[in-house]
Amino acid sequence: TVPYVDLVNTVNFISVTWEKDPMTFVDLYPSLNNTCGSGACSVTSDDACRCSVTLSETPVFDTLPSRKDVLLLKIGAFDPATFSDDNVTYSLLQSSDDVEAFVSSESGTIGATSTIFKVV
């Protein structure tokens, strides 16, 4: 496990697939043994590697997808009702026999990064 991830309190943990050494099949992730990825990352004061990341959010679907397509996704969401508050609420916009699409009051459209798909 990664020392800076709190496995008890972390709600969503996204694994990263690292390149493997073709000879040893060992993951080539930044570590102190390889100078934090040959300098790609920086060494912290507690002798760990800190790497910069770039997050790019784009909607996956702009129409109601099939059950098969939704199940190909790698990141899930909680029940849309748990996100509703005074500022943003979620409502069912469209459904089929297999999938329901919940959209936020801010976007109102399936083609948004905030859309939640539920497999039924």
C-alpha positions in Angstrom: 0.0 0.0 0.0 1.0 3.6 -0.4 1.9 5.2 2.9 0.0 8.5 2.3 -3.4 6.9 1.5 -5.6 6.5 4.5 -7.2 3.1 3.7 -9.7 3.5 6.6 -11.0 7.0 5.7 -10.4 7.2 2.0 -13.7 7.2 0.2 -12.4 6.6 -3.3 -9.1 5.0 -4.1 -8.0 4.9 -7.8 -5.3 2.4 -8.6 -2.6 3.3 -11.1 -1.1 0.8 -13.6 2.6 1.3 -13.6 4.9 0.3 -16.5 6.8 -2.9 -15.8 10.5 -3.6 -16.4 10.5 -6.0 -19.4 13.2 -8.2 -17.9 12.1 -8.5 -14.2 8.4 -7.5 -14.6 8.8 -5.3 -11.5 6.6 -2.2 -11.4 8.6 0.9 -12.4 6.9 3.4 -10.0 8.8 6.3 -8.5 10.7 5.2 -5.4 13.8 6.2 -3.4 15.6 3.2 -5.1 15.2 4.8 -8.5 15.7 8.5 -7.4 11.9 9.1 -7.5 11.5 8.0 -11.1 14.9 9.4 -12.2 13.9 12.8 -10.9 10.3 12.8 -12.3 9.1 13.3 -8.8 10.6 15.1 -5.8 11.8 13.6 -2.5 9.9 14.7 0.6 11.4 15.5 4.0 10.2 12.1 5.3 11.9 10.2 2.4 9.0 9.6 0.2 8.3 10.5 -3.4 5.8 13.2 -4.3 4.7 13.3 -7.9 2.6 16.0 -9.7 -0.5 14.7 -11.4 -2.9 16.2 -13.9 -6.6 15.4 -13.6 -8.7 15.7 -16.7 -12.4 15.3 -16.3 -14.5 14.6 -19.4 -18.0 13.1 -19.7 -18.0 9.5 -21.0 -21.5 9.5 -22.5 -23.8 12.2 -23.9 -26.8 9.9 -24.3 -28.1 7.1 -22.1 -25.6 4.2 -22.3 -26.3 0.5 -22.3 -25.7 -1.6 -19.1 -22.7 -3.2 -20.8 -21.2 0.3 -21.5 -21.7 1.5 -17.9 -20.1 -1.6 -16.5 -16.9 -0.9 -18.5 -16.4 2.3 -16.4 -13.6 2.1 -13.7 -14.9 4.8 -11.3 -18.2 4.6 -9.5 -20.4 6.9 -7.4 -22.5 6.8 -4.3 -26.3 6.9 -4.4 -27.2 10.3 -6.0 -29.4 11.1 -2.9 -26.3 11.3 -0.7 -25.0 14.3 -2.8 -28.2 16.4 -2.6 -28.0 19.5 -0.5 -29.5 23.0 -0.6 -27.3 24.1 -3.5 -27.2 21.0 -5.7 -29.7 18.2 -6.1 -29.8 15.1 -8.3 -32.9 13.8 -10.2 -33.6 11.0 -12.6 -33.5 12.4 -16.1 -33.7 9.3 -18.3 -33.9 5.5 -17.8 -34.1 2.2 -19.6 -34.8 -1.3 -18.3 -31.1 -1.6 -17.3 -29.8 1.9 -16.6 -30.9 5.1 -14.9 -29.2 8.5 -15.5 -29.3 11.0 -12.6 -28.3 14.6 -13.4 -27.4 17.4 -11.1 -29.5 20.6 -10.9 -26.4 22.5 -12.1 -26.0 20.6 -15.4 -29.4 19.0 -16.2 -27.8 17.0 -19.0 -26.4 13.5 -19.4 -23.3 14.9 -21.1 -21.8 16.3 -17.9 -19.1 15.0 -15.7 -21.5 15.1 -12.7 -24.0 12.6 -14.3 -24.4 9.4 -12.2 -25.4 6.2 -14.0 -27.2 3.5 -12.0 -27.3 -0.1 -13.2 -30.7 -1.6 -12.3 
